[in-house]
Amino acid sequence: MPQSHPAVPPSARPLSRQPSSSSRAGRYDVAVLGAGAAGMMCAAVAGQQGARVVLIDHATRLAEKIRISGGGRCNFTNLHAGPANYLSNNPHFCRSALARYTPQDFLALMRRHQIDWHEKHRGQLFCNDSAEQVIEMLRAECGAGQVHWRTGCTVAEVRREGDDFLLLTPDGPLRAGALVVATGGLSIPKIGATDFGYRIARQFGLPIVETRPALVPLTFDGAAWQPFAPLAGLSKEVDIATGKGKEAGAFREDLLWTHRGLSGPAVLQISSYWRPGTPITIDLFEGEDAAAWLLEAKNGTRKHLGNLLAARMPARLADAWCQAAGLDAARLPHDLPDKALRKLGEALNRWQLVPSGTEGYRKAEVTRGGVDTRALSSSTMMARSVPNLYFIGEVVDVTGWLGGYNFQWAWASGVAAGKAVAENVRAVAQASGDGVASST
């Protein structure tokens, strides 16, 4: 197994940590709200660098998004993750954190915990065994940082009192010098998603970029979709695109037909770019000129039109496409006029549809939008106008493509905030002689 490295380099760890009386009385250096991917990573890094950390979550079962991702094997990162794979009103914001904590850094952590993985598709990395391994790894890293856990703990209110944040909970108040909000977005409410992070941001005067479901199946008008409903279950690789200019998106991915519309990786990817009322364009021939292909085959094949198309797509789709074009699938291409074949080819290259909507947050993998990054420091994730208030992960207006990119943002933003908050704690401790000394 390759040489691995801990999440926090030894040179960054404190030589000693003497808990103050205030921490024993419910006062911590850092309170992290949300024990998901970003929150646990942040807590582990801050704790291992000497901060007294409490990690709070209203759920009793941790990191449910990690648990259910990748079919239970967690698509934990993507080898190709970079700024171009993320959407934001401020597209350069993610660059700093992603550059300072890369997929290779996370793989080093996986090696340290002896977790095996494999590449499935286009840089997407999955656990060989179970997503539970990633959760247990993060728990162990938090343990190494002596992180205090408060699960099943609902925070009713957050206040600023002097230099501290006061968190009111059913178990009593908690105080912290810094607050990290890692509460996620609105996607998949059945596993506990809420708008709490956005409410905290608004409370402290931070703007919110309008939120909407992303990486989500698209739906279509029932009557208009009826001819395609019998194709439910079919899948094919396609080119798919929508939008114009800076809002344009284009992917080559697998498309899945469903009873209500379209899904699969192609649609999940394009849904993050799609705006209501605008069309999506699907190329069933993946960039090849379908009309030229049909005309070339016209005099060189004895296959019926449906069978000819079935060489490039599922047979049921080929038959349905001929029917939609008003052509008999049993006809020979030789018997059809060139004009009809050109029209069929153009439709195959540019199938345009206008979705009626999406399956909403209940089926969305992530939330697009969130805390406006222009209100945050890209290097520390701290709010520019509110000292020691941080936002990380999905609650921020940074949305990755499908395929491990959103987890990489969780790790990178969590590490950025964890290091920044621990550095502040060390600086304050050294100035006050609180007993926390960094190594040299």
C-alpha positions as CSV (number, residue, x, y, z in Angstrom):
1,M,0.0,0.0,0.0
2,P,1.4,3.5,-0.9
3,Q,2.8,5.7,1.8
4,S,0.0,7.7,3.4
5,H,-0.3,10.9,5.5
6,P,-2.6,12.0,8.3
7,A,-5.2,14.6,7.6
8,V,-3.2,17.1,9.7
9,P,0.6,17.3,9.3
10,P,2.4,16.7,12.6
11,S,4.1,20.1,12.4
12,A,0.7,21.8,12.6
13,R,-0.4,20.0,15.8
14,P,-0.1,21.5,19.3
15,L,2.4,20.2,21.7
16,S,-0.1,20.3,24.5
17,R,-3.8,21.1,25.1
18,Q,-5.0,22.0,28.6
19,P,-8.8,22.4,28.6
20,S,-9.8,25.6,30.3
21,S,-12.5,25.8,33.0
22,S,-14.8,27.6,30.4
23,S,-14.8,24.5,28.1
24,R,-15.8,22.3,30.9
25,A,-18.6,24.6,31.7
26,G,-20.0,24.5,28.1
27,R,-17.6,26.9,26.4
28,Y,-15.6,25.8,23.3
29,D,-13.3,27.4,20.9
30,V,-15.3,26.2,18.0
31,A,-18.9,25.0,17.5
32,V,-19.6,23.2,14.2
33,L,-23.2,22.9,13.2
34,G,-23.8,19.8,11.0
35,A,-22.1,16.5,11.3
36,G,-22.0,15.7,7.6
37,A,-19.1,15.5,5.3
38,A,-18.0,19.1,5.6
39,G,-18.7,19.4,9.2
40,M,-16.9,16.3,10.4
41,M,-13.9,17.2,8.2
42,C,-13.7,20.7,9.6
43,A,-14.1,19.5,13.2
44,A,-11.4,16.9,12.8
45,V,-8.9,19.3,11.3
46,A,-9.6,22.1,13.9
47,G,-9.5,19.6,16.8
48,Q,-6.2,18.0,15.6
49,Q,-4.7,21.4,15.4
50,G,-5.5,22.2,19.0
51,A,-8.9,23.8,19.1
52,R,-11.6,22.7,21.6
53,V,-14.4,21.7,19.2
54,V,-18.0,20.6,19.7
55,L,-19.8,19.1,16.8
56,I,-23.6,19.4,16.9
57,D,-26.3,17.7,14.8
58,H,-30.0,17.4,15.2
59,A,-30.0,13.9,13.8
60,T,-28.9,10.9,15.8
61,R,-27.6,9.0,12.8
62,L,-24.7,10.8,11.3
63,A,-23.8,11.7,7.7
64,E,-26.8,10.1,6.0
65,K,-25.8,11.7,2.7
66,I,-22.5,9.9,2.8
67,R,-24.2,6.7,3.7
68,I,-26.7,6.7,0.8
69,S,-24.3,8.1,-1.9
70,G,-23.0,6.0,-4.7
71,G,-25.5,3.2,-4.1
72,G,-24.1,2.8,-0.6
73,R,-20.4,2.9,-1.7
74,C,-19.9,6.7,-1.5
75,N,-18.6,8.4,-4.6
76,F,-16.2,10.3,-2.3
77,T,-14.3,12.4,-4.8
78,N,-13.3,12.8,-8.5
79,L,-9.7,12.7,-9.7
80,H,-10.4,15.6,-12.1
81,A,-12.0,18.0,-9.6
82,G,-11.2,21.6,-10.4
83,P,-12.9,25.0,-10.5
84,A,-14.4,24.3,-13.9
85,N,-16.5,21.5,-12.4
86,Y,-18.5,23.9,-10.1
87,L,-21.3,26.4,-10.5
88,S,-21.6,29.6,-8.5
89,N,-22.5,33.2,-9.0
90,N,-18.8,33.8,-8.1
91,P,-17.1,31.0,-10.1
92,H,-13.6,31.8,-8.9
93,F,-14.4,31.5,-5.2
94,C,-13.9,27.7,-5.0
95,R,-10.4,27.9,-6.5
96,S,-8.4,28.5,-3.3
97,A,-9.9,25.8,-1.2
98,L,-9.8,23.2,-4.0
99,A,-6.1,24.0,-4.7
100,R,-5.1,23.6,-1.1
101,Y,-6.9,20.3,-0.5
102,T,-7.0,18.1,-3.6
103,P,-8.4,14.6,-4.4
104,Q,-4.9,13.2,-3.8
105,D,-5.0,14.7,-0.3
106,F,-8.2,12.8,0.5
107,L,-6.8,9.6,-1.0
108,A,-3.8,9.9,1.4
109,L,-6.3,10.0,4.2
110,M,-8.1,6.9,2.8
111,R,-4.8,5.1,2.6
112,R,-4.0,5.9,6.2
113,H,-7.3,4.3,7.2
114,Q,-6.7,1.3,4.8
115,I,-9.9,1.9,2.8
116,D,-9.8,0.5,-0.7
117,W,-11.4,2.2,-3.6
118,H,-11.9,1.9,-7.4
119,E,-12.4,4.3,-10.3
120,K,-15.8,3.6,-11.9
121,H,-16.2,6.2,-14.6
122,R,-14.4,9.4,-15.7
123,G,-12.5,9.9,-12.5
124,Q,-15.3,9.0,-10.1
125,L,-13.9,7.1,-7.1
126,F,-16.0,4.7,-4.9
127,C,-15.3,2.6,-1.8
128,N,-14.8,-1.0,-2.7
129,D,-16.9,-2.1,0.3
130,S,-19.2,0.5,2.0
131,A,-19.8,4.2,2.5
132,E,-19.8,3.4,6.2
133,Q,-16.0,3.2,6.0
134,V,-15.8,6.9,5.1
135,I,-18.1,7.8,8.0
136,E,-16.0,5.7,10.4
137,M,-12.9,7.3,9.1
138,L,-14.2,10.8,9.7
139,R,-15.4,9.7,13.2
140,A,-11.9,8.4,13.9
141,E,-10.3,11.7,12.7
142,C,-12.7,13.6,15.0
143,G,-11.7,11.3,17.8
144,A,-8.0,12.1,17.1
145,G,-8.9,15.7,17.6
146,Q,-10.8,15.1,20.8
147,V,-14.0,16.5,19.3
148,H,-17.0,16.6,21.6
149,W,-20.2,15.2,20.1
150,R,-23.7,16.6,20.6
151,T,-26.0,14.4,18.3
152,G,-29.8,14.5,18.5
153,C,-29.3,18.1,19.7
154,T,-31.5,20.8,18.2
155,V,-30.2,24.3,18.2
156,A,-33.2,26.6,18.8
157,E,-31.4,29.9,18.5
158,V,-28.0,31.4,17.8
159,R,-27.0,34.7,19.4
160,R,-23.9,36.8,19.5
161,E,-22.9,37.8,23.0
162,G,-19.7,39.8,23.2
163,D,-17.0,37.8,21.3
164,D,-18.8,34.5,21.7
165,F,-21.7,32.8,19.9
166,L,-24.4,31.5,22.3
167,L,-26.3,28.4,21.1
168,L,-29.5,27.6,22.9
169,T,-30.4,23.9,23.0
170,P,-32.8,21.7,25.0
171,D,-29.7,20.5,26.9
172,G,-28.7,23.9,27.9
173,P,-26.7,26.8,26.4
174,L,-23.3,26.3,24.6
175,R,-20.8,29.0,24.0
176,A,-18.1,29.1,21.4
177,G,-15.6,31.6,20.2
178,A,-16.2,30.6,16.6
179,L,-19.2,29.1,14.8
180,V,-18.9,27.0,11.6
181,V,-22.2,26.4,9.7
182,A,-22.1,23.1,7.8
183,T,-25.8,22.4,7.8
184,G,-26.1,21.5,4.1
185,G,-28.9,22.5,1.7
186,L,-32.5,21.6,1.1
187,S,-32.0,18.4,-0.9
188,I,-33.5,15.1,0.4
189,P,-35.6,16.5,3.3
190,K,-36.5,12.9,4.4
191,I,-32.9,12.5,5.8
192,G,-33.1,15.8,7.7
193,A,-32.3,18.6,5.4
194,T,-33.5,22.1,6.6
195,D,-33.0,25.7,5.8
196,F,-31.3,26.4,9.2
197,G,-28.0,27.4,7.7
198,Y,-29.7,30.0,5.4
199,R,-31.6,31.4,8.4
200,I,-28.4,31.9,10.4
201,A,-26.8,33.6,7.4
202,R,-29.8,36.0,7.1
203,Q,-29.8,36.6,10.8
204,F,-26.2,38.0,10.5
205,G,-26.9,40.0,7.4
206,L,-25.3,37.7,4.8
207,P,-27.1,37.5,1.4
208,I,-28.4,34.3,0.0
209,V,-28.3,33.3,-3.7
210,E,-31.7,31.9,-4.7
211,T,-31.8,28.2,-4.1
212,R,-33.2,25.5,-6.3
213,P,-33.0,21.7,-6.8
214,A,-29.9,20.5,-8.7
215,L,-28.7,17.1,-9.9
216,V,-32.4,16.2,-10.1
217,P,-34.6,14.4,-12.6
218,L,-36.6,16.5,-15.0
219,T,-40.4,16.1,-15.6
220,F,-42.6,16.8,-18.6
221,D,-46.3,17.5,-19.2
222,G,-48.1,14.2,-18.9
223,A,-50.0,14.3,-22.2
224,A,-46.9,15.5,-24.1
225,W,-44.8,12.8,-22.6
226,Q,-47.3,9.9,-23.1
227,P,-45.7,8.7,-26.4
228,F,-42.4,8.2,-24.6
229,A,-43.8,6.7,-21.3
230,P,-43.6,3.1,-22.6
231,L,-39.8,3.6,-23.0
232,A,-39.3,3.8,-19.2
233,G,-36.2,1.9,-18.3
234,L,-34.3,2.5,-21.5
235,S,-30.8,4.0,-21.3
236,K,-28.5,5.5,-23.9
237,E,-25.4,7.7,-24.0
238,V,-26.2,11.1,-25.5
239,D,-24.9,14.6,-25.8
240,I,-27.2,17.0,-23.8
241,A,-27.1,20.8,-23.6
242,T,-29.1,23.8,-22.3
243,G,-28.6,27.5,-21.8
244,K,-26.5,30.2,-23.4
245,G,-23.3,32.0,-22.7
246,K,-22.1,31.7,-19.1
247,E,-25.2,29.8,-18.1
248,A,-24.7,27.1,-20.8
249,G,-24.0,23.5,-19.9
250,A,-23.2,20.5,-22.1
251,F,-22.4,16.9,-21.2
252,R,-22.0,13.5,-22.7
253,E,-23.6,11.1,-20.3
254,D,-26.1,8.3,-20.1
255,L,-29.8,9.3,-20.5
256,L,-32.6,7.3,-18.8
257,W,-36.2,7.3,-19.8
258,T,-38.8,7.2,-17.0
259,H,-42.6,7.2,-16.7
260,R,-42.6,10.9,-15.9
261,G,-39.7,12.2,-17.9
262,L,-35.9,11.9,-18.2
263,S,-33.3,11.0,-15.6
264,G,-29.9,9.4,-15.5
265,P,-26.5,11.1,-15.3
266,A,-27.2,13.2,-18.4
267,V,-30.3,14.8,-17.0
268,L,-28.9,15.2,-13.5
269,Q,-25.9,17.0,-14.9
270,I,-27.9,19.3,-17.1
271,S,-30.6,20.0,-14.4
272,S,-28.1,22.2,-12.6
273,Y,-28.0,24.5,-15.6
274,W,-31.6,24.3,-16.7
275,R,-33.9,27.2,-16.1
276,P,-37.8,26.9,-16.2
277,G,-39.3,27.5,-19.6
278,T,-36.0,26.9,-21.5
279,P,-35.5,23.9,-23.8
280,I,-32.9,21.1,-23.5
281,T,-31.3,19.7,-26.6
282,I,-30.4,16.1,-26.9
283,D,-28.1,14.6,-29.6
284,L,-28.9,10.8,-29.8
285,F,-25.9,10.4,-32.2
286,E,-23.3,11.9,-29.9
287,G,-21.9,14.4,-32.3
288,E,-22.0,12.3,-35.5
289,D,-24.0,13.7,-38.4
290,A,-27.1,11.5,-38.3
291,A,-28.5,12.7,-41.7
292,A,-25.2,11.9,-43.4
293,W,-25.1,8.5,-41.8
294,L,-28.6,7.7,-43.0
295,L,-28.0,8.9,-46.5
296,E,-24.8,6.9,-46.7
297,A,-26.6,3.8,-45.5
298,K,-29.5,4.3,-47.9
299,N,-28.0,2.4,-50.8
300,G,-25.8,0.1,-48.9
301,T,-28.2,-1.8,-46.6
302,R,-31.1,-4.1,-46.8
303,K,-32.1,-3.5,-43.2
304,H,-35.4,-1.9,-42.4
305,L,-35.2,1.6,-41.1
306,G,-36.0,0.5,-37.5
307,N,-33.4,-2.2,-37.6
308,L,-30.8,0.2,-39.0
309,L,-31.4,2.7,-36.2
310,A,-31.3,-0.1,-33.7
311,A,-27.6,-0.5,-34.4
312,R,-27.2,2.9,-32.7
313,M,-29.9,2.8,-30.0
314,P,-32.3,0.4,-28.2
315,A,-34.7,-1.2,-30.6
316,R,-37.8,0.2,-28.8
317,L,-36.4,3.7,-29.0
318,A,-35.7,3.3,-32.7
319,D,-39.2,2.2,-33.4
320,A,-40.7,5.0,-31.2
321,W,-38.5,7.5,-33.0
322,C,-39.7,6.4,-36.4
323,Q,-43.3,6.6,-35.3
324,A,-42.7,10.1,-33.9
325,A,-41.2,11.1,-37.2
326,G,-44.2,9.7,-39.1
327,L,-42.0,7.0,-40.8
328,D,-42.7,3.3,-41.1
329,A,-39.9,1.5,-39.2
330,A,-40.5,-1.5,-41.5
331,R,-39.6,0.5,-44.6
332,L,-36.2,0.2,-46.4
333,P,-34.2,3.4,-46.3
334,H,-33.8,2.9,-50.1
335,D,-37.5,3.5,-50.5
336,L,-37.5,6.8,-48.6
337,P,-36.8,10.2,-50.1
338,D,-33.6,11.9,-49.1
339,K,-35.6,14.8,-47.6
340,A,-37.3,12.5,-45.1
341,L,-34.0,10.9,-44.1
342,R,-32.4,14.4,-43.7
343,K,-35.3,15.5,-41.5
344,L,-35.1,12.3,-39.4
345,G,-31.3,12.8,-39.0
346,E,-31.7,16.5,-37.9
347,A,-34.2,15.4,-35.3
348,L,-31.9,12.7,-34.0
349,N,-29.1,15.3,-33.6
350,R,-31.3,18.0,-32.2
351,W,-34.2,16.6,-30.1
352,Q,-35.5,19.6,-28.3
353,L,-37.8,19.4,-25.3
354,V,-39.0,21.9,-22.7
355,P,-39.3,20.3,-19.3
356,S,-42.3,21.2,-17.1
357,G,-40.3,21.1,-14.0
358,T,-38.1,18.9,-11.8
359,E,-38.7,16.2,-9.2
360,G,-37.9,18.8,-6.6
361,Y,-35.8,18.7,-3.5
362,R,-37.1,15.2,-2.5
363,K,-35.1,13.7,-5.4
364,A,-32.4,16.3,-5.8
365,E,-28.9,15.3,-4.8
366,V,-27.8,18.8,-4.0
367,T,-29.0,22.4,-3.7
368,R,-27.9,25.1,-6.1
369,G,-27.4,28.5,-4.6
370,G,-26.9,29.3,-1.0
371,V,-24.8,31.7,1.1
372,D,-23.4,34.3,-1.3
373,T,-19.7,33.6,-1.6
374,R,-19.0,37.3,-2.1
375,A,-19.8,37.7,1.6
376,L,-17.1,35.0,2.5
377,S,-13.3,34.8,2.4
378,S,-12.3,32.3,-0.2
379,S,-9.2,31.3,1.8
380,T,-10.9,30.8,5.2
381,M,-14.6,30.6,4.5
382,M,-15.2,33.2,7.2
383,A,-17.9,35.8,6.8
384,R,-16.3,39.1,5.9
385,S,-18.6,41.2,8.0
386,V,-19.0,38.8,11.0
387,P,-15.7,37.7,12.6
388,N,-15.4,34.0,13.5
389,L,-18.6,33.0,11.6
390,Y,-17.9,30.4,8.9
391,F,-19.9,28.7,6.2
392,I,-18.8,25.5,4.4
393,G,-20.1,22.7,2.2
394,E,-23.5,22.6,0.5
395,V,-24.9,25.6,2.4
396,V,-22.6,27.8,0.3
397,D,-23.3,28.9,-3.3
398,V,-20.9,26.3,-4.8
399,T,-22.5,23.4,-6.6
400,G,-20.4,20.6,-8.2
401,W,-21.1,18.3,-11.1
402,L,-22.4,14.8,-10.6
403,G,-19.6,12.3,-9.8
404,G,-17.9,13.1,-6.5
405,Y,-17.3,16.8,-7.0
406,N,-19.6,17.9,-4.2
407,F,-17.9,15.7,-1.7
408,Q,-14.5,17.1,-2.8
409,W,-15.9,20.6,-2.1
410,A,-17.1,19.4,1.3
411,W,-13.6,18.1,2.2
412,A,-11.8,21.2,0.8
413,S,-14.0,23.8,2.3
414,G,-14.0,21.9,5.6
415,V,-10.2,21.8,5.7
416,A,-10.0,25.5,4.8
417,A,-12.2,26.5,7.7
418,G,-10.8,24.0,10.1
419,K,-7.3,25.3,9.6
420,A,-8.3,28.9,9.7
421,V,-10.3,28.6,12.9
422,A,-7.5,26.6,14.6
423,E,-5.0,29.2,13.6
424,N,-7.1,31.9,15.2
425,V,-7.5,29.9,18.4
426,R,-3.7,29.3,18.6
427,A,-3.1,33.0,18.1
428,V,-5.5,34.0,20.9
429,A,-4.2,31.3,23.2
430,Q,-0.6,32.3,22.7
431,A,-1.5,35.9,23.4
432,S,-3.4,35.0,26.6
433,G,-1.1,32.2,27.8
434,D,-4.0,29.7,27.8
435,G,-1.7,26.7,27.7
436,V,-2.0,25.8,24.0
437,A,1.4,26.0,22.3
438,S,2.0,25.2,18.7
439,S,5.0,23.1,17.7
440,T,7.9,24.6,15.8
